[in-house]
């Protein structure tokens, strides 16, 4: 009895209706010869039984054949739940990326695009190096950005190579390791026109690229290892906020 009660509760949790749950349990106990047999055994109206049976058949947990109607394994239901969970999780991630910009005036955001794969993120990151600007500004967890967002150091080298003749780079990094150290050497500073400061604040799993005279901002979020994302926005209002925050932090290092 306890087993069936537990199964009943789990089927309800899975989103099945009362009729669907009770019909499945009834078939689990004993197959039915016809739909009318299920009507008599469950006490539900014929139309209710037909709808419930149709849904259970769609979920592939019951079947009707020449012999009658019987309950099947719940493997198909489990697979459907896993698929639904992934779909809902992906939707949640997408909503999560939009949520921080809800208070921005709608007309202030000219472009908004989200990227989900390392290849997409790396390509977009390198692409923005081709924009017109005087200073490239970076803020955040560069060390983990390399490994978790773009996957390797190559895109960051390509980014700097692309803007060698037209822009300098200022970065405030909130993490430090071999990748960050690579761009802090005297050689890197001279070659890539880098200026890197290290700020001890908790900004783990996030990295932002923006510019002094261009209103594109690329937000990277790799806090969730199952869903690394990047959001590219073109908005003067959003870019101005990033520039103002960067300037405030820069003053702490005595930079103009």
Backbone as CSV, one residue per row, in Angstrom:
resi,resn,N_x,N_y,N_z,CA_x,CA_y,CA_z,C_x,C_y,C_z
1,UNK,0.826,-1.196,0.000,0.000,0.000,0.000,0.867,1.256,0.000
2,UNK,1.923,1.226,0.814,2.817,2.377,0.906,3.489,2.653,-0.435
3,UNK,3.827,1.578,-1.157,4.460,1.724,-2.471,3.554,2.489,-3.427
4,UNK,2.276,2.073,-3.504,1.345,2.717,-4.424,1.075,4.170,-4.019
5,UNK,1.077,4.437,-2.720,0.878,5.813,-2.254,2.062,6.688,-2.674
6,UNK,3.259,6.119,-2.536,4.461,6.864,-2.937,4.457,7.111,-4.449
7,UNK,4.119,6.058,-5.217,4.053,6.191,-6.671,2.987,7.214,-7.059
8,UNK,1.865,7.179,-6.393,0.779,8.129,-6.667,1.262,9.564,-6.472
9,UNK,1.956,9.804,-5.364,2.451,11.160,-5.070,3.461,11.614,-6.128
10,UNK,4.331,10.695,-6.536,5.349,11.043,-7.532,4.722,11.355,-8.889
11,UNK,3.694,10.608,-9.253,3.021,10.864,-10.531,2.308,12.214,-10.512
12,UNK,1.740,12.561,-9.375,1.150,13.900,-9.237,2.237,14.969,-9.380
13,UNK,3.381,14.736,-8.732,4.500,15.680,-8.820,5.001,15.822,-10.253
14,UNK,4.855,14.758,-11.025,5.306,14.770,-12.418,4.347,15.533,-13.334
15,UNK,3.206,15.945,-12.789,2.278,16.754,-13.571,1.076,16.015,-14.112
16,UNK,0.906,14.753,-13.716,-0.252,14.003,-14.178,-1.498,14.424,-13.399
17,UNK,-2.653,14.368,-14.062,-3.918,14.723,-13.407,-4.383,13.577,-12.510
18,UNK,-5.406,13.853,-11.718,-5.935,12.820,-10.832,-6.416,11.613,-11.634
19,UNK,-7.137,11.869,-12.722,-7.650,10.763,-13.542,-6.507,9.974,-14.164
20,UNK,-5.485,10.665,-14.654,-4.347,9.995,-15.291,-3.610,9.113,-14.286
21,UNK,-3.423,9.641,-13.075,-2.717,8.874,-12.036,-3.523,7.635,-11.643
22,UNK,-4.798,7.827,-11.367,-5.605,6.701,-10.890,-5.795,5.641,-11.968
23,UNK,-5.941,6.061,-13.216,-6.074,5.089,-14.314,-4.778,4.306,-14.489
24,UNK,-3.636,5.000,-14.405,-2.355,4.280,-14.531,-2.201,3.260,-13.407
25,UNK,-2.508,3.667,-12.178,-2.376,2.749,-11.037,-3.341,1.570,-11.175
26,UNK,-4.527,1.841,-11.679,-5.513,0.781,-11.860,-5.020,-0.240,-12.892
27,UNK,-4.422,0.275,-13.970,-3.884,-0.619,-15.004,-2.658,-1.374,-14.503
28,UNK,-1.923,-0.742,-13.601,-0.744,-1.393,-13.037,-1.165,-2.608,-12.202
29,UNK,-2.280,-2.449,-11.523,-2.791,-3.549,-10.713,-3.376,-4.667,-11.578
30,UNK,-4.102,-4.241,-12.622,-4.748,-5.219,-13.491,-5.067,-4.580,-14.845
31,UNK,-4.627,-5.161,-15.955,-4.966,-4.617,-17.280,-6.483,-4.556,-17.470
32,UNK,-6.939,-3.694,-18.377,-8.372,-3.557,-18.670,-8.657,-4.098,-20.061
33,UNK,-9.848,-4.588,-20.229,-10.224,-5.113,-21.548,-10.592,-3.977,-22.496
34,UNK,-11.310,-2.968,-21.958,-11.775,-1.852,-22.783,-11.747,-0.556,-21.974
35,UNK,-12.005,0.559,-22.663,-12.142,1.840,-21.982,-13.324,1.793,-21.016
36,UNK,-14.414,1.160,-21.451,-15.589,1.052,-20.590,-15.268,0.314,-19.292
37,UNK,-14.383,-0.653,-19.382,-13.923,-1.369,-18.184,-13.270,-0.378,-17.208
38,UNK,-12.458,0.535,-17.734,-11.805,1.546,-16.888,-12.809,2.531,-16.308
39,UNK,-13.837,2.858,-17.078,-14.895,3.750,-16.581,-15.557,3.134,-15.359
40,UNK,-15.873,1.866,-15.454,-16.545,1.179,-14.339,-15.627,1.025,-13.135
41,UNK,-14.364,0.768,-13.377,-13.434,0.524,-12.267,-13.016,1.806,-11.556
42,UNK,-12.956,2.914,-12.281,-12.486,4.172,-11.674,-13.615,5.097,-11.234
43,UNK,-14.786,4.968,-11.864,-15.896,5.838,-11.510,-15.869,7.176,-12.227
44,UNK,-14.875,7.382,-13.088,-14.802,8.626,-13.862,-15.752,8.567,-15.049
45,UNK,-16.170,9.732,-15.523,-17.002,9.810,-16.722,-16.214,9.283,-17.916
46,UNK,-16.934,8.785,-18.909,-16.279,8.204,-20.080,-15.387,9.213,-20.788
47,UNK,-15.843,10.477,-20.886,-15.046,11.510,-21.564,-13.748,11.782,-20.810
48,UNK,-13.815,11.724,-19.471,-12.615,11.940,-18.644,-11.617,10.806,-18.858
49,UNK,-12.121,9.591,-18.895,-11.249,8.427,-19.091,-10.594,8.468,-20.467
50,UNK,-11.358,8.846,-21.472,-10.797,8.933,-22.822,-9.665,9.958,-22.888
51,UNK,-9.888,11.138,-22.280,-8.848,12.188,-22.291,-7.606,11.734,-21.535
52,UNK,-7.837,11.122,-20.370,-6.711,10.666,-19.548,-5.929,9.564,-20.267
53,UNK,-6.652,8.621,-20.857,-5.986,7.532,-21.571,-5.185,8.072,-22.750
54,UNK,-5.749,9.039,-23.464,-5.047,9.639,-24.605,-3.727,10.277,-24.165
55,UNK,-3.758,10.966,-23.028,-2.532,11.598,-22.508,-1.527,10.541,-22.074
56,UNK,-1.966,9.512,-21.373,-1.061,8.459,-20.912,-0.431,7.726,-22.103
57,UNK,-1.234,7.545,-23.149,-0.723,6.904,-24.359,0.306,7.799,-25.033
58,UNK,0.050,9.106,-25.029,0.989,10.070,-25.598,2.307,10.060,-24.840
59,UNK,2.225,9.866,-23.523,3.426,9.790,-22.681,4.120,8.430,-22.791
60,UNK,3.488,7.507,-23.508,4.037,6.171,-23.749,4.192,5.347,-22.470
61,UNK,3.202,5.509,-21.562,3.247,4.700,-20.331,2.040,3.760,-20.236
62,UNK,1.178,3.779,-21.272,0.134,2.758,-21.398,0.035,2.387,-22.881
63,UNK,-0.543,1.232,-23.155,-0.762,0.847,-24.550,-2.063,0.064,-24.682
64,UNK,-2.643,0.168,-25.874,-3.848,-0.581,-26.189,-3.544,-1.485,-27.374
65,UNK,-3.793,-2.780,-27.221,-3.557,-3.728,-28.313,-4.749,-4.662,-28.453
66,UNK,-4.578,-5.709,-29.205,-5.693,-6.633,-29.458,-6.173,-7.312,-28.182
67,UNK,-5.303,-7.448,-27.208,-5.652,-8.132,-25.959,-6.405,-7.217,-25.006
68,UNK,-6.021,-5.938,-24.996,-6.642,-4.989,-24.074,-5.760,-3.783,-23.814
69,UNK,-5.872,-3.218,-22.624,-5.132,-2.016,-22.245,-4.269,-2.345,-21.033
70,UNK,-3.002,-1.990,-21.101,-2.112,-2.301,-19.975,-1.147,-1.157,-19.704
71,UNK,-0.618,-1.129,-18.478,0.372,-0.128,-18.080,1.746,-0.550,-18.569
72,UNK,2.548,0.436,-18.972,3.915,0.187,-19.403,4.896,0.744,-18.375
73,UNK,6.169,0.530,-18.638,7.223,1.075,-17.780,7.150,2.610,-17.761
74,UNK,7.710,3.199,-16.712,7.730,4.663,-16.597,8.988,5.282,-17.208
75,UNK,9.774,4.489,-17.941,11.015,5.004,-18.526,10.759,6.178,-19.460
76,UNK,9.699,6.082,-20.262,9.386,7.157,-21.212,9.008,8.438,-20.478
77,UNK,8.285,8.289,-19.346,7.914,9.465,-18.552,9.149,10.112,-17.951
78,UNK,10.065,9.291,-17.462,11.314,9.819,-16.894,12.089,10.596,-17.956
79,UNK,12.203,10.024,-19.152,12.922,10.689,-20.246,12.265,12.023,-20.602
80,UNK,10.920,12.030,-20.611,10.184,13.259,-20.928,10.422,14.319,-19.860
81,UNK,10.461,13.902,-18.600,10.697,14.844,-17.506,12.098,15.439,-17.582
82,UNK,13.083,14.596,-17.908,14.461,15.079,-18.044,14.551,16.093,-19.179
83,UNK,13.890,15.775,-20.291,13.888,16.687,-21.444,13.215,18.007,-21.082
84,UNK,12.104,17.921,-20.374,11.384,19.125,-19.959,12.217,19.956,-18.991
85,UNK,12.932,19.248,-18.110,13.786,19.953,-17.143,14.870,20.738,-17.865
86,UNK,15.478,20.110,-18.876,16.520,20.802,-19.642,15.934,22.023,-20.347
87,UNK,14.748,21.841,-20.934,14.105,22.924,-21.669,13.778,24.083,-20.722
88,UNK,13.247,23.755,-19.552,12.915,24.791,-18.574,14.169,25.472,-18.044
89,UNK,15.237,24.662,-17.859,16.486,25.236,-17.366,17.063,26.211,-18.388
90,UNK,17.007,25.838,-19.669,17.501,26.732,-20.715,16.690,28.018,-20.786
91,UNK,15.367,27.881,-20.617,14.515,29.071,-20.598,14.864,29.948,-19.409
92,UNK,15.108,29.308,-18.265,15.483,30.064,-17.063,16.784,30.820,-17.276
93,UNK,17.759,30.173,-17.943,19.029,30.841,-18.213,18.817,32.068,-19.094
94,UNK,17.940,31.938,-20.100,17.691,33.055,-21.013,17.027,34.223,-20.289
95,UNK,16.072,33.883,-19.423,15.418,34.928,-18.632,16.420,35.592,-17.695
96,UNK,17.308,34.771,-17.132,18.331,35.289,-16.226,19.211,36.323,-16.914
97,UNK,19.519,36.114,-18.204,20.378,37.046,-18.928,19.683,38.375,-19.205
98,UNK,18.367,38.333,-19.397,17.617,39.548,-19.688,17.291,40.336,-18.424
99,UNK,17.089,39.612,-17.320,16.613,40.223,-16.073,17.385,41.474,-15.622
100,UNK,18.733,41.496,-15.689,19.457,42.683,-15.196,19.150,43.976,-15.954
101,UNK,18.546,43.865,-17.147,18.335,45.051,-17.974,16.871,45.488,-18.017
102,UNK,16.045,44.910,-17.140,14.623,45.210,-17.165,14.328,46.676,-16.848
103,UNK,15.155,47.292,-16.013,14.907,48.676,-15.615,15.477,49.692,-16.603
104,UNK,16.249,49.211,-17.558,16.778,50.131,-18.572,15.648,50.549,-19.502
105,UNK,15.560,51.840,-19.845,14.513,52.268,-20.783,14.585,51.454,-22.070
106,UNK,13.454,50.959,-22.529,13.426,50.076,-23.687,14.097,50.695,-24.902
107,UNK,13.859,52.001,-25.097,14.422,52.667,-26.273,15.933,52.855,-26.168
108,UNK,16.502,52.656,-24.948,17.942,52.871,-24.772,18.772,51.677,-25.236
109,UNK,18.148,50.516,-25.420,18.860,49.316,-25.864,18.613,49.123,-27.357
110,UNK,19.622,49.417,-28.159,19.499,49.331,-29.618,19.639,47.894,-30.115
111,UNK,20.536,47.123,-29.485,20.751,45.730,-29.879,20.904,44.875,-28.633
112,UNK,20.440,43.633,-28.730,20.541,42.696,-27.606,20.637,41.295,-28.179
113,UNK,21.748,40.614,-27.913,21.942,39.262,-28.449,22.661,38.409,-27.419
114,UNK,22.235,37.154,-27.309,22.821,36.238,-26.328,23.505,35.077,-27.036
115,UNK,24.664,34.648,-26.494,25.449,33.544,-27.064,25.683,32.491,-25.982
116,UNK,25.661,31.200,-26.407,25.671,30.122,-25.421,26.811,29.121,-25.568
117,UNK,27.486,29.088,-26.702,28.553,28.108,-26.873,29.917,28.802,-26.843
118,UNK,30.972,28.087,-26.437,32.309,28.695,-26.428,32.718,29.264,-27.782
119,UNK,32.356,28.560,-28.868,32.708,29.048,-30.212,31.999,30.355,-30.531
120,UNK,30.708,30.430,-30.208,29.947,31.662,-30.442,30.518,32.819,-29.619
121,UNK,30.821,32.515,-28.367,31.319,33.554,-27.468,32.686,34.048,-27.928
122,UNK,33.578,33.117,-28.274,34.915,33.492,-28.737,34.837,34.310,-30.020
123,UNK,33.978,33.892,-30.950,33.835,34.607,-32.221,33.328,36.027,-31.999
124,UNK,32.332,36.173,-31.139,31.774,37.494,-30.854,32.798,38.371,-30.151
125,UNK,33.524,37.791,-29.227,34.568,38.513,-28.500,35.628,39.054,-29.462
126,UNK,36.081,38.229,-30.386,37.081,38.661,-31.368,36.479,39.695,-32.323
127,UNK,35.213,39.505,-32.689,34.559,40.426,-33.620,34.508,41.856,-33.085
128,UNK,34.242,42.009,-31.793,34.109,43.368,-31.267,35.455,44.109,-31.235
129,UNK,36.553,43.362,-31.398,37.864,44.022,-31.457,38.009,44.840,-32.741
130,UNK,37.129,44.584,-33.717,37.187,45.285,-34.997,36.387,46.595,-34.983
131,UNK,35.691,46.864,-33.899,34.894,48.089,-33.813,35.796,49.315,-33.739
132,UNK,35.216,50.470,-33.992,35.966,51.722,-33.877,35.916,52.230,-32.439
133,UNK,37.063,52.405,-31.845,37.175,52.927,-30.480,38.619,53.324,-30.230
134,UNK,38.845,54.039,-29.146,40.210,54.449,-28.826,40.828,53.607,-27.722
135,UNK,39.995,53.208,-26.754,40.475,52.418,-25.621,39.533,51.244,-25.388
136,UNK,40.115,50.068,-25.301,39.354,48.871,-24.942,39.407,48.721,-23.424
137,UNK,38.256,48.558,-22.822,38.164,48.470,-21.357,37.655,47.085,-20.948
138,UNK,38.384,46.445,-20.056,37.987,45.121,-19.558,37.846,45.184,-18.049
139,UNK,36.839,44.494,-17.530,36.681,44.432,-16.082,36.208,43.043,-15.677
140,UNK,36.867,42.457,-14.668,36.365,41.214,-14.101,37.357,40.075,-14.023
141,UNK,36.781,38.891,-13.994,37.514,37.645,-13.737,38.143,37.119,-15.037
142,UNK,39.218,37.770,-15.469,39.852,37.405,-16.735,40.412,35.989,-16.702
143,UNK,40.960,35.593,-15.584,41.606,34.284,-15.478,40.633,33.158,-15.837
144,UNK,39.453,33.200,-15.255,38.469,32.157,-15.527,37.709,32.404,-16.824
145,UNK,37.695,33.646,-17.275,37.111,33.946,-18.584,37.832,33.147,-19.674
146,UNK,39.143,33.067,-19.580,39.932,32.355,-20.587,39.573,30.874,-20.606
147,UNK,39.489,30.255,-19.450,39.285,28.807,-19.397,37.820,28.392,-19.509
148,UNK,36.916,29.194,-18.945,35.520,28.766,-18.856,34.610,29.394,-19.912
149,UNK,35.007,30.534,-20.459,34.127,31.214,-21.403,34.570,30.999,-22.847
150,UNK,35.784,31.427,-23.188,36.266,31.245,-24.563,37.082,29.972,-24.736
151,UNK,37.468,29.331,-23.624,38.072,28.006,-23.694,39.578,27.938,-23.845
152,UNK,40.211,29.036,-24.262,41.668,29.049,-24.441,42.136,30.492,-24.546
153,UNK,43.445,30.694,-24.523,43.978,32.053,-24.556,44.022,32.637,-25.971
154,UNK,43.927,31.784,-26.987,44.061,32.239,-28.377,43.131,33.396,-28.737
155,UNK,41.829,33.348,-28.403,40.952,34.483,-28.754,41.395,35.804,-28.119
156,UNK,41.948,35.739,-26.895,42.383,36.981,-26.247,43.614,37.557,-26.946
157,UNK,44.490,36.695,-27.441,45.653,37.160,-28.205,45.208,37.747,-29.541
158,UNK,44.218,37.101,-30.178,43.688,37.605,-31.444,43.028,38.963,-31.254
159,UNK,42.311,39.112,-30.158,41.650,40.379,-29.846,42.682,41.506,-29.790
160,UNK,43.746,41.279,-29.063,44.763,42.317,-28.899,45.543,42.564,-30.189
161,UNK,45.773,41.502,-30.946,46.460,41.662,-32.224,45.629,42.533,-33.176
162,UNK,44.307,42.339,-33.172,43.434,43.081,-34.075,43.439,44.583,-33.798
163,UNK,43.658,44.972,-32.553,43.551,46.392,-32.248,44.909,47.057,-31.983
164,UNK,45.983,46.329,-32.304,47.330,46.849,-32.027,47.556,48.256,-32.569
165,UNK,47.131,48.516,-33.809,47.462,49.784,-34.463,46.433,50.879,-34.218
166,UNK,45.332,50.542,-33.551,44.291,51.556,-33.435,43.787,51.820,-32.020
167,UNK,44.206,51.031,-31.052,43.676,51.253,-29.707,44.609,50.695,-28.647
168,UNK,44.433,51.212,-27.441,45.153,50.673,-26.292,44.162,49.888,-25.444
169,UNK,44.668,49.199,-24.447,43.802,48.374,-23.617,44.037,48.678,-22.146
170,UNK,42.945,48.914,-21.429,43.012,49.077,-19.980,42.140,48.014,-19.342
171,UNK,42.684,47.324,-18.374,41.943,46.235,-17.739,42.050,46.321,-16.227
172,UNK,40.944,46.051,-15.574,40.933,45.862,-14.125,40.482,44.428,-13.896
173,UNK,41.409,43.596,-13.461,41.137,42.166,-13.292,40.886,41.849,-11.824
174,UNK,39.897,41.037,-11.583,39.542,40.678,-10.207,40.036,39.282,-9.837
175,UNK,40.825,38.690,-10.709,41.461,37.402,-10.418,42.877,37.464,-10.989
176,UNK,43.715,36.537,-10.522,45.099,36.552,-11.010,45.610,35.131,-11.134
177,UNK,46.307,34.874,-12.239,46.868,33.558,-12.512,47.754,33.665,-13.731
178,UNK,48.114,32.538,-14.328,49.061,32.559,-15.444,48.579,33.359,-16.656
179,UNK,47.271,33.334,-16.955,46.771,34.067,-18.126,46.810,35.573,-17.890
180,UNK,46.399,35.968,-16.716,46.454,37.393,-16.362,47.897,37.856,-16.309
181,UNK,48.765,37.030,-15.716,50.179,37.375,-15.603,50.819,37.563,-16.970
182,UNK,50.357,36.793,-17.952,50.902,36.887,-19.310,50.774,38.296,-19.869
183,UNK,49.679,38.975,-19.532,49.450,40.323,-20.055,49.943,41.418,-19.105
184,UNK,50.549,41.002,-18.009,51.090,41.980,-17.058,52.611,42.163,-17.212
185,UNK,53.235,41.371,-18.065,54.683,41.483,-18.244,55.030,42.777,-18.980
186,UNK,56.259,43.200,-18.840,56.722,44.420,-19.518,56.605,44.260,-21.032
187,UNK,56.950,43.075,-21.529,56.878,42.813,-22.962,55.448,42.939,-23.480
188,UNK,54.489,42.360,-22.727,53.091,42.419,-23.138,52.562,43.843,-23.082
189,UNK,52.980,44.584,-22.073,52.527,45.967,-21.957,52.991,46.795,-23.150
190,UNK,54.219,46.562,-23.569,54.755,47.317,-24.704,54.154,46.837,-26.026
191,UNK,54.033,45.534,-26.172,53.535,44.978,-27.436,52.049,45.254,-27.655
192,UNK,51.257,45.028,-26.598,49.800,45.144,-26.744,49.232,46.461,-26.223
193,UNK,50.107,47.351,-25.748,49.654,48.631,-25.176,48.671,48.372,-24.031
194,UNK,49.072,47.466,-23.172,48.233,47.045,-22.047,48.493,47.871,-20.813
195,UNK,47.454,48.101,-20.040,47.627,48.570,-18.665,46.666,47.741,-17.821
196,UNK,47.229,46.931,-16.924,46.414,46.006,-16.137,46.576,46.292,-14.656
197,UNK,45.446,46.465,-13.976,45.429,46.592,-12.515,44.685,45.396,-11.930
198,UNK,45.080,44.999,-10.736,44.429,43.881,-10.057,43.623,44.427,-8.887
199,UNK,42.335,44.143,-8.898,41.435,44.637,-7.857,40.910,43.460,-7.045
200,UNK,41.069,43.532,-5.739,40.632,42.437,-4.875,39.171,42.628,-4.464
201,UNK,38.274,42.263,-5.359,36.838,42.239,-5.071,36.274,40.922,-5.605
202,UNK,35.143,40.521,-5.071,34.524,39.269,-5.520,33.686,39.521,-6.771
203,UNK,34.247,39.187,-7.912,33.521,39.295,-9.180,33.724,38.000,-9.955
204,UNK,33.785,36.893,-9.198,34.073,35.585,-9.795,33.019,35.205,-10.835
205,UNK,33.503,34.655,-11.952,32.604,34.131,-12.963,31.988,35.169,-13.878
206,UNK,32.498,36.407,-13.833,31.954,37.455,-14.698,33.087,38.286,-15.294
207,UNK,32.898,38.705,-16.519,33.902,39.507,-17.227,33.167,40.398,-18.223
208,UNK,33.585,41.654,-18.328,32.883,42.620,-19.172,33.872,43.302,-20.107
209,UNK,33.497,43.402,-21.374,34.279,44.143,-22.377,33.467,45.346,-22.837
210,UNK,34.078,46.519,-22.833,33.406,47.709,-23.332,34.473,48.702,-23.798
211,UNK,34.059,49.910,-24.206,34.985,50.809,-24.893,34.758,52.261,-24.481
212,UNK,35.753,53.087,-24.777,35.644,54.494,-24.388,34.683,55.280,-25.272
213,UNK,34.660,55.001,-26.570,33.857,55.803,-27.495,32.869,54.972,-28.303
214,UNK,32.632,53.749,-27.893,31.704,52.871,-28.595,30.723,52.313,-27.571
215,UNK,29.467,52.170,-27.942,28.439,51.818,-26.964,28.076,50.337,-26.925
216,UNK,28.911,49.503,-27.519,28.716,48.056,-27.378,29.327,47.597,-26.054
217,UNK,28.614,46.706,-25.366,29.115,46.096,-24.123,28.877,44.594,-24.222
218,UNK,29.909,43.819,-23.925,29.800,42.359,-23.949,29.944,41.825,-22.530
219,UNK,28.845,41.295,-22.005,28.823,40.745,-20.646,29.002,39.227,-20.713
220,UNK,30.015,38.715,-20.030,30.249,37.271,-19.958,29.838,36.770,-18.569
221,UNK,29.125,35.660,-18.527,28.724,35.056,-17.256,29.028,33.566,-17.316
222,UNK,29.995,33.141,-16.517,30.380,31.727,-16.506,30.358,31.178,-15.082
223,UNK,29.449,31.729,-14.268,29.305,31.242,-12.893,28.680,29.853,-12.855
224,UNK,27.815,29.559,-13.799,27.189,28.238,-13.881,27.916,27.432,-14.953
225,UNK,28.602,26.387,-14.548,29.418,25.619,-15.487,28.573,24.934,-16.562
226,UNK,27.272,24.740,-16.281,26.402,24.092,-17.258,25.831,25.072,-18.273
227,UNK,26.006,26.360,-18.032,25.446,27.343,-18.962,26.280,28.618,-18.959
228,UNK,27.380,28.579,-19.689,28.195,29.774,-19.878,27.551,30.621,-20.971
229,UNK,27.378,31.902,-20.698,26.695,32.765,-21.666,27.454,34.075,-21.852
230,UNK,27.122,34.746,-22.940,27.610,36.098,-23.183,26.459,36.901,-23.776
231,UNK,26.295,38.126,-23.312,25.237,39.004,-23.808,25.885,40.234,-24.412
232,UNK,25.586,40.481,-25.687,26.103,41.670,-26.379,24.995,42.707,-26.461
233,UNK,25.270,43.876,-25.922,24.293,44.957,-25.900,24.890,46.197,-26.542
234,UNK,24.075,46.881,-27.314,24.458,48.209,-27.773,23.522,49.201,-27.105
235,UNK,24.062,49.965,-26.180,23.253,50.912,-25.414,24.162,51.956,-24.789
236,UNK,23.944,53.198,-25.115,24.760,54.265,-24.521,24.536,54.334,-23.018
237,UNK,23.286,54.132,-22.588,22.989,54.192,-21.155,23.750,53.116,-20.386
238,UNK,23.729,51.883,-20.904,24.428,50.772,-20.247,25.941,50.974,-20.318
239,UNK,26.436,51.405,-21.485,27.878,51.625,-21.653,28.371,52.744,-20.748
240,UNK,27.587,53.808,-20.599,27.983,54.928,-19.732,28.135,54.475,-18.279
241,UNK,27.238,53.581,-17.850,27.334,53.052,-16.481,28.634,52.273,-16.305
242,UNK,28.967,51.431,-17.279,30.205,50.647,-17.199,31.430,51.554,-17.205
243,UNK,31.408,52.579,-18.053,32.546,53.509,-18.124,32.712,54.277,-16.818
244,UNK,31.600,54.696,-16.220,31.660,55.443,-14.960,32.194,54.572,-13.829
245,UNK,31.753,53.319,-13.772,32.237,52.410,-12.735,33.721,52.113,-12.922
246,UNK,34.130,51.931,-14.168,35.541,51.665,-14.457,36.391,52.861,-14.038
247,UNK,35.927,54.076,-14.340,36.675,55.285,-13.977,36.805,55.418,-12.466
248,UNK,35.744,55.064,-11.757,35.774,55.145,-10.284,36.814,54.180,-9.716
249,UNK,36.833,52.953,-10.207,37.830,51.991,-9.751,39.236,52.419,-10.155
250,UNK,39.382,52.971,-11.360,40.696,53.393,-11.839,41.305,54.466,-10.947
251,UNK,40.464,55.345,-10.431,40.966,56.408,-9.549,41.567,55.847,-8.271
252,UNK,41.100,54.663,-7.875,41.679,54.039,-6.688,43.138,53.648,-6.892
253,UNK,43.499,53.422,-8.180,44.879,53.082,-8.515,45.679,54.312,-8.921
254,UNK,45.067,55.485,-8.838,45.769,56.711,-9.218,45.811,56.931,-10.713
255,UNK,44.915,56.225,-11.457,44.859,56.407,-12.892,43.869,57.519,-13.231
256,UNK,44.171,58.262,-14.246,43.268,59.336,-14.654,42.122,58.797,-15.474
